[in-house]
Amino acid sequence: MATLIIKDLHAKVDDKDILKGVNLTIKSGETHAIMGPNGTGKSTLASVIMGHPRYEVTQGSITLDGEDVLEMETDERARAGLFLAMQAPQEVPGVTNSDFLKTAVETRLEEGEHLALFDFIKQYDQAIDDLKMASDVPHRYLNDGFSGGEKKRNEILQMKLLKPRIAILDEIDSGLDVDALKIVGDNVSKMQSEDLGLLMITHYQRILEYINADIIHVMMQGRIVKTGDQSLMKKIDTEGYDWLKEELGIDDERVIVEDNEPVFLNPTKKEAL
């Protein structure tokens, strides 16, 4: 079992504050979805959790089973069991998919453990078959010349072999047609049943037709301002965010957030949701 705890997380990039007090706890077997308008800090949160060097954490903490994640390098975070499926996977000419994944899997082994090549190939071939990817994927350079949908499936392929404890999917549904979305959803759902802790960043309800989310969060102005169940996502999908902005008085910064609960500064508003 794994527990990722984010407390009062503040982060900036190029001297611009992006995250302004994020509080979030994800445990094994839980699936959380984060929604919100563009530019509210969703992808920044994912990047900060994985240690992207462009972002500077100015306040708060991230722990994984009590260990200080912010003190770890990015590769150490991955070895500890964190995984990020990127919104825009990078192309790496000259490095084959199979060489990349074999090296990545080997870094997750405990001291003294050995990766049996036959077992790796068997698992790799099975994952490719599960995701209905082309048989030449192992021999192609990492994401080089891949379509947008192929890149997203390749992220899930890596996730299947690395078997993370906590995974972050940053808009994994973008660029996927209906058939590919179902394939990705079915594969992620199988990993959910294996006690994977999952954080999905998305704009659309359609991903939840294939991947069940226990908790829905809405992020605005660098904070989580509302939490609910799937009915919250359905309302956003049909009505947008204006009703929530009006409810929170968020346009003129009249709301702060404490322990994930909005607290209104305008006395004409309710004190909390």
N, C-alpha and C positions, 0 to 999 in steps of 0.2 A: 504494500500500500504506500502511496506517495501523497504528500500534501504540499502544494505550492501556495505560499502566503505573500501577498503584496500589501504593504501598509503605507499609506500616506505618500505614495510615490510621486515625486516631482522630477521632471526632466526637461532639458532644453536642447535646442540645436541652433547653432549660429546666433547665440545670445537671445533666442526667442523661446519663451516658455511655451511648452506644448502640453506636457502632463502637469496637472495642478492639484494632485491629491487623489490618486487612484487607490482604492481599497478593494481587494478581491482575493478570495480563497477558492482554490480548485483542488479537489481530492480525487484519488483513483476511483474510477467508475462514474464520475460526474461529467456531464457535458454542459458547458456554458457557451452561449452565443452572445456576441457583442455587436450591436448595431449603432448607427448614428450617422449624421450628415458627414459629407466629405470634410476633411481638415479638422476633425475633432480629436485626433490623437490615437485612433484605433491601431493603425499600422505602427505608429511610434511605440505604443505599448509593447507590441510583439517584438520590435527591434531591440527595445531596452531589455526585455526579459532575456533575449539571447546574447546581449552584449555587443551590439553594433557600436563601433568606435566613434561614430559621428555624434552620438547622443551622450549628453552629460547628465548624470543623475545628481540633482542638487539637494534632494531631501527624500527621506523614506527608506524602505527596506524591501528586499525580496529574499525569501528563504525557501529552500526545498528540504523538507524533513529536518528543519532546524539549522541547516547549513546556509551560510551567507552566500547567496548566488552572486551578489555584486562584487564579491572578492574573487570570483572565478573568471578565468579567460573563457572566450567563447567555446573553445574545444573542450574545456573542462565542464562547462555547462551541458554540452552534448553528451559527454561521457557519463555525467550524473543522471542522464535520462530525459533531458529536455530536447524538444525537436520543434523546428519551425518549417512548415511548408510555405514557401515564399509566394507573395503575390506575383512577382515577376522573376522567375528563376533565371539565373545567369547561364550563359552559354560558355563552355570551357573547351575550346578546340584542343585536340592533342591528348586529352584524357578520356579514355573510354568509360562508358557507364559501368561496366563490370569491374574495371580496376578501381574506379572511385568508390563503388559500394563495398567491394571486398576490403579495401583499406579502412573504410568507415566502420564496418562491422568488426574488424580486428581490433580497432581502438576501444571498443566496448567490452572486450574480453577481460576477465579477471587475470591477475598475474598467474602464469603457469598454464593457462588455458590455451588451446590450439584450435584454430579454425580448420575443420576438415573440408578440403576443397570439394569433394563429392557432395557433402551435405549442403554447402553453400550454393553450388550449381543447381542442385535439386530444388532448394527453396527459391532461388532466383527464377528458375524456369516456371515454377508453380505460381509465383507472384505475377509474372508477365502474363501467364495464361488467365489468372483471376481478373486482371485489369484489361484483358483483351488487347494487349499491345503487340506490335510487330515482333516477330521472332529474332530480328536482327538488332534489337535494342541493346543487348549487351555489348555489341561490337561497334556501335556508333559512339561518336564523341558526345560528352555530357551536354545534353540539350542543344547541341549544335545542329541547326537546320530543323529543329523540332517545331511543329505547329504549337499554338498556344495551348490547345487541349492536350497534346502529347507531353508538354512540359508539366502541366498540372498532374497528369497521371504518373509521370516520372517521380514527382514529389511523393505521391502516395506509395509508389513502388519502394522508394527509399524508406519510408515510414514503416512499411510492412516488414522489411528485413532488419531494420534497426531496433524495432520494438521498444519505442520510448515509453517512459512512465507518464510524462505529461507532454502532450502535443498541442501545437498552435497551428491552426489552418487559417492563413491570411487570404481571404477571398478566394478560396479554392474553387468556388463555383463560377467565377468569372472566366469567360472564354470557353466554357463547356457547353456543348449542345445537350439536348434532352437525354439522348442515349448515353453519352459519356458521363453526364451527371449522375445517372442511375448507377452506372458501373462504379464510379468513385464512391457514391453513397453506400452501396452495398458492401464495398470493401472496408470502408471506415466503420460501418455498423458492426461488422464482425470483430473489429479491434475493440470497439466499445465493450463488447461482451467479455473481453479479456482484462477488464479493470483498467482500461486506459483512461486517464484524466484528459479531457479535451476542451480546448478553447477555440471556438470558431468565430472569425471576424467576417461578417457578411452584410450585404445590403438588401438581400432578398429572402422572402419566405420560402422560395422553392427548394432551397437546400434542405429545409427541415421536413420536406416530404420524404426524404431518403435517410437523413441522419437526425435522430431524435435528440432534442435539447431539453435538459431538465430545467435550466434557468436562462432567462433572457435579460440582458442588460442593455441599457441605452446610454451612450456616451456623448456628452456635449461639453465643449469648452474645456477639454482635458480632464473631465471627471465622469464617473458613473453617476447619473442623475436619477435613474429609475430602474427597478428590477421587478421582473414578473415571470409569468409562465408564457406558453406559446400564444395565448390570447393577446398578449402585448405585441408580439411580432405581427400577428394578423391585423391588428388595428393600425400599426404603422404601415403595413403593406398596402392597406386600402385608403388611409387618411393622411399619410405622411407624418411630419414632425411638428407642424404648426400648432396643433392642439396641445402638445406637450410643452412647447416653448411658452405658450400662453399660460398654461397651468403652472409652470414653474417661475414665470416672470423672468425668463432667462435672457431676453433680448437686452435688458438694461442692467445685467449683472446683479440682479436683486436676490440671487440664490447662491448659497454656499452648500457644501456637502460635508457632512460629518458621519463617519462610519456607514457610508453608502446611503445615508438618508438625507434628502434635500431639506434644508432649513431656510425658511423665507425671511428675508431682511425687511420686506415691506409689511408693515403691520396690517394692511388690508388683506393680505394673503393668509392662508392657513399656516400654522407654525411648521407643520410637516405633513407629508403625504399620509 
